[in-house]
Amino acid sequence: MSGLAPIIPTRFFTALVPYMPVFYVSFGVTLVLTPLMRRLALAHGVIDEPDRGRKAHKHPIAYLGGVAIFLGWLAGILIAATIPAPGRNRMLLTGLETAPGVIAGAGIIMLFGLLDDVYKLVPRLKLFAQLFGAATLFFFTVNRHGFFIIRLDLANMLIYPLERHGWLAPLQTLDPAWYGTFAGIFSAAVVVFIVMGASNALNLLDGLDGLCGGVTGIMALGYLLLALALAAGATAVDMVSLDSTRITLSLALLGAVLGFLPFNFNPARIFMGDTGSMFLGYLCGAMMILFGDEGILRWFLAGIVIFSMPLLDTLLAIVRRKFNRQPIFSPDARHFHHFLLRRGYSVPRTVLTIYAMTGLFVILALLMVMIPTPVGIGLYLVLFAWLVIAAFNWA
């Protein structure tokens, strides 16, 4: 990827332009549906009441914004079914290639999030929904081409290096069929961990007006740039197919979030609720997994680095609650954005500061695919450690 810069003006836009209708549709549909969902929520009492403590808003705010985001995203994905993937038979459409597991899993996550917004589900039911969505993604998208594409790539990235250093010597005595089964189980566990972790991380991050939506928009832009970088260097037909899927997903996600954000930025008129935050987390998890399909560690790591801001907030929450002997899912007012608020930042300034930090991680992720992987990991660990220490110093 050292020759990435010269191809940006031509190949990047060549890969992007055919899919721009995905962005237009997802943005437009979400922009129109969000105020309609606000009216529906107010009419049926689906609102978030202030609690004069953990929550920053002072007046009841409508939910159901997540439904508008989901429908806008879905509209963008469906319009992609009219766009032939470059270099492919015109009957092989990007929307159809994207649809099986991603849409089904997203629908499951969105439905349970909606039930939680309306009826307040217990945490175990939400975890079940995330597990169900992750399993759907794994069996109908990750494994839809013969059950071995991402399985073996994840094994190549994370298992074989350990084997080469002799750390997995007992596995080398296994029959190849058993070893393949182990690789498949390992990959399934990785998919479940990433999807459930990402869904909960964005759910925890959703604590200020415009925070979750804006951070997701910046991450979606990062995923789009990574997808375009892969598309610019793609030569094989199968890679073109996967690039179209990544570009479609990231453009639909970006458009839907940007269509919602004007109604959610401070002062918010509508919240996305668990419907939106869990759904957006699921999509970010799916994007990380799809970048693992390359079988090249730096692309997989770059997808994770883009997600670092929600990851940082979640890790801090887990450590803090374990240290205080509190349940992991117990709410509190000590998230990263709460630290900034206590230091005197206004809500908009806090949100914009976290936007900037998210953008910094996106830039670092893009650098990681252009520089040696060990150097990129070193830069990431330094930045992540600094932010962790700063968070505890501000607490």
Secondary structure, DSSP 8 states (H G I E B T S, - for coil): -TTHHHHIIIIIHHHHGGGHHHHHHHHHHHHHHHHHHHHHHHHTT-EE---SSS---SS-EE--HHHHHHHHHHHHHHHGGGSB-TTS-TTSBHHHHHHHHHHHHHHHHHHHHHHHHHH---HHHHHHHHHHHHHHHIIIIITTTTT-HHHHHHHHHHTHHHHHTTTTGGGGGS-HHHHHHHHHHHHHHHHHHHHHHHHHHHHHH--STTHHHHHHHHHHHHHHHHHHHHHHH--SHHHHHHHHHHHHHHHHHHHHHHHHHHHHSSS-SB--HHHHHHHHHHHHHHHHHHHGGG--HHHHHHHHHHTHHHHHHHHHHHHHHHHTT--TT---S-SHHHHHHHTT--HHHHHHHHHHHHHHHHHHHHHHTTS-HHHHHHHHHHHHHHHHHHHHHH-
